[in-house]
Amino acid sequence: MEVRDYFSYLTDEIHSTVAATVDESGLPVTCVIDIMDWDDHGIYFLTAKGKSFYRRLTKKNFLSVTGMKGTDTLSCRSLTLRGTVRELGQAPLPRLFEKNPYMASIYPDGPSRENLTVFQLYKGTGEWFDLSKRPIERDSFSFGGMEEEGEYFFITDRCVLCRLCYSKCPQKCIDISRRPAVINQENCLHCGNCYETCLARAIVKKKK
């Protein structure tokens, strides 16, 4: 999928997410927020200026959101975005209320909305997990000019094709038809079993 597809899925299919920010002591704080809109430039949500969530956003300008959809663990799809936010004020507010009409029952009129403000998560990284497929499907991506920071396991030329890594891989996502063997990154759990079991020390962890 493209980045815009992930934005759309988070907004339209998941919608309610767990958001994590950092307080003044550097400790994580979570709350539930609705992702109310998206475009090619990011995702959009709102809050009230009187909330401590607002103070954390404006002081650190950083947010991580995670949402999932499914009836149980083995059928769920999850998506995490993390990155930099900016305050847009009230200009996008009518659009967000139009796309999310339930908000009118919470803030029913103009005076009750005076303290609301809209934020955009516009630059960061993301991770997609689909546990409904076998092997599992995962993807890491970046948006808004952010470089991807994830680390992955790779098999080097020291591989002797002993197949121990394959025997320990829970997803059997290692191609042992060639030497060196190749880890299919889109199916990898990042569990590290292959790394720990490789007697030839042929597996390394590095950025993609």
QUIDAUR-V794112 format. One record per pair of residues at least 12 apart in sequence whose ideal C-beta (glycine too) atoms are under 7 Angstrom apart, sorted by the first residue. I is the first residue (numbers start at 1). J is the second residue. D is the distance in whole Angstrom. If there is no record, write none. Layout:
# QUIDAUR-V794112
i | j | d
I | J | D
I | J | D
This chain:
# QUIDAUR-V794112
i | j | d
3 | 141 | 6
3 | 143 | 5
4 | 40 | 6
6 | 79 | 6
6 | 126 | 6
6 | 128 | 6
6 | 141 | 7
7 | 38 | 4
7 | 43 | 6
8 | 38 | 6
9 | 79 | 6
10 | 35 | 5
10 | 43 | 6
10 | 67 | 6
10 | 79 | 5
10 | 81 | 7
11 | 35 | 5
11 | 37 | 6
11 | 38 | 4
11 | 43 | 6
13 | 69 | 6
14 | 67 | 4
14 | 68 | 7
14 | 69 | 5
14 | 79 | 7
15 | 34 | 6
15 | 35 | 6
16 | 32 | 6
16 | 34 | 5
16 | 67 | 7
17 | 33 | 6
17 | 35 | 6
17 | 65 | 4
17 | 66 | 6
17 | 67 | 4
18 | 30 | 6
18 | 32 | 6
18 | 65 | 7
18 | 66 | 5
19 | 31 | 6
19 | 33 | 5
19 | 63 | 6
19 | 65 | 5
20 | 64 | 4
21 | 53 | 7
21 | 56 | 4
21 | 57 | 6
21 | 60 | 6
21 | 63 | 6
22 | 56 | 7
22 | 60 | 5
22 | 62 | 7
23 | 56 | 6
29 | 56 | 7
31 | 53 | 6
33 | 45 | 5
34 | 100 | 7
35 | 65 | 7
36 | 96 | 5
36 | 99 | 6
36 | 100 | 5
37 | 95 | 7
37 | 96 | 6
37 | 99 | 6
41 | 122 | 6
42 | 120 | 5
42 | 121 | 5
42 | 122 | 4
42 | 144 | 7
43 | 81 | 7
43 | 121 | 5
44 | 92 | 6
44 | 96 | 6
44 | 118 | 6
44 | 120 | 5
45 | 119 | 6
46 | 93 | 7
46 | 96 | 6
46 | 116 | 5
46 | 117 | 7
46 | 118 | 5
47 | 117 | 7
47 | 119 | 7
48 | 115 | 5
48 | 116 | 6
49 | 115 | 5
49 | 117 | 6
50 | 115 | 6
57 | 85 | 6
57 | 119 | 6
58 | 87 | 7
61 | 84 | 6
61 | 85 | 6
61 | 86 | 7
62 | 84 | 6
62 | 85 | 7
63 | 85 | 5
63 | 121 | 6
64 | 80 | 7
64 | 82 | 4
65 | 81 | 5
66 | 78 | 7
66 | 80 | 4
67 | 79 | 6
70 | 132 | 7
73 | 131 | 6
74 | 131 | 6
75 | 132 | 5
76 | 131 | 5
76 | 132 | 7
77 | 129 | 7
77 | 130 | 5
77 | 132 | 6
78 | 129 | 5
79 | 126 | 7
79 | 128 | 5
80 | 126 | 6
80 | 127 | 5
81 | 121 | 6
81 | 124 | 6
81 | 126 | 5
82 | 124 | 5
82 | 125 | 6
83 | 121 | 6
83 | 123 | 5
83 | 124 | 2
83 | 125 | 6
83 | 144 | 7
83 | 146 | 6
84 | 122 | 7
84 | 123 | 5
84 | 124 | 6
85 | 119 | 5
85 | 120 | 6
85 | 121 | 5
86 | 119 | 7
86 | 120 | 6
86 | 122 | 6
87 | 117 | 6
87 | 119 | 6
88 | 118 | 5
88 | 119 | 7
88 | 120 | 6
89 | 117 | 6
89 | 118 | 7
90 | 116 | 7
90 | 117 | 6
90 | 118 | 7
92 | 118 | 5
93 | 113 | 7
93 | 116 | 6
93 | 118 | 6
96 | 118 | 6
122 | 144 | 5
123 | 143 | 7
123 | 144 | 3
123 | 145 | 6
123 | 146 | 5
124 | 143 | 6
124 | 144 | 7
124 | 146 | 5
125 | 140 | 7
125 | 141 | 7
125 | 142 | 5
125 | 146 | 6
125 | 148 | 6
125 | 149 | 6
126 | 141 | 5
126 | 143 | 7
127 | 140 | 5
135 | 171 | 4
135 | 172 | 7
135 | 173 | 5
135 | 187 | 4
136 | 171 | 6
136 | 187 | 6
136 | 189 | 7
137 | 186 | 6
137 | 187 | 7
138 | 186 | 6
138 | 188 | 7
139 | 186 | 6
148 | 208 | 7
150 | 207 | 7
150 | 208 | 7
151 | 205 | 5
151 | 206 | 6
151 | 207 | 6
152 | 185 | 6
152 | 205 | 7
152 | 206 | 7
152 | 208 | 5
153 | 183 | 6
153 | 188 | 7
153 | 194 | 6
153 | 195 | 6
153 | 203 | 6
153 | 205 | 5
154 | 183 | 7
154 | 203 | 7
154 | 204 | 6
154 | 206 | 6
155 | 180 | 5
155 | 181 | 5
155 | 182 | 6
155 | 183 | 6
155 | 202 | 6
155 | 203 | 5
156 | 180 | 6
156 | 202 | 5
156 | 204 | 6
157 | 180 | 6
158 | 200 | 5
158 | 201 | 6
158 | 202 | 4
159 | 179 | 6
159 | 180 | 3
159 | 181 | 6
159 | 200 | 6
159 | 202 | 4
160 | 200 | 5
161 | 176 | 7
161 | 179 | 5
161 | 181 | 6
162 | 199 | 7
162 | 200 | 7
163 | 176 | 5
164 | 197 | 5
164 | 198 | 7
164 | 199 | 7
165 | 181 | 7
165 | 194 | 4
165 | 197 | 6
165 | 198 | 6
165 | 203 | 7
168 | 193 | 4
168 | 194 | 6
168 | 197 | 5
169 | 193 | 6
169 | 194 | 6
170 | 189 | 6
170 | 191 | 7
170 | 193 | 7
171 | 187 | 5
171 | 188 | 7
171 | 189 | 6
173 | 187 | 4
173 | 188 | 6
174 | 194 | 7
180 | 202 | 7
